[in-house]
Amino acid sequence: MKQERIVEIIELYRHRAKAAREASLLDKSREMDDFADFVEKNSGSFLEDAYTKESELWEEYDNDY
C-alpha cells in the first residue's frame, strides 16, 4: 500500500468523524477517529507488509518464468 493511500484513508475518516460530531453522533465520531488513529499508528506496518508481499509475488513470478 502506498503512503499516499494511507494518508487518504486517514483524512477520509477524520472528515467522517467531524461530520458525525456535527450531526451529534458522538459514538460514531469516536469510532471513526479511533480507526483513523489505528491506521496512522500502524501505517509503517501496512507499508512494510505491502512491500514484503510485493517482493514475494515478484519472486514467485521470477521463479515460474
N, C-alpha and C positions, 0 to 999 in steps of 0.2 A: 504494500500500500504506500502510495506516495505521501510525503509530508503535507503537500498542498491539500490532498483529500482529507487527511486527518484534521487539518485546520478548518476546512469547510464543515465537517461534521460537528466540531466543537462550536463553531459560530452559529450553525443552524440550531443546535439545541439550546444555546444561550438565548437566541432570539425567541425560540418557542417558550422557554422558561419565562422570559419577560412578558410575552403575550399572555401566558397563563396567569402571571401575577396581576396583570392589568384586568383580567377577567375574574379576579378573586378566586382562582383555582390554585390555592396555595400548595396543596399536596402534589398536584400535577407539576407545578412550577419547581418544587423541591426535587421531584423525581427527575425532571429534565436537567436541572442543574447538577444533580448527582451523577447522571450519565455523562454529561459534558466533563465534569471533574475526573471521572474514571478514564475517559478517552484521553484527556490531557495528561493525566498522571502516567498512563501506560503507553503513550504514543511511541516511545522508544522501543518497547517490546513489539508493538504492532509492526513497526518498520523492520525490525530485526527478523521477525518471523516471516514477513513478506519476502525479504531478500534471501533468507535461507530457503524458502520454498521455491523461489525463482531459480536459485542456483541448483537445487535438487532436480527441478524439471529440466533444466538445460543439460545437466549431467546425464540424466536418463535419455534425453533426446540424442545426445552425442554418442552414448553407448549403443543405442539402437541403430544408428546410421553411421 
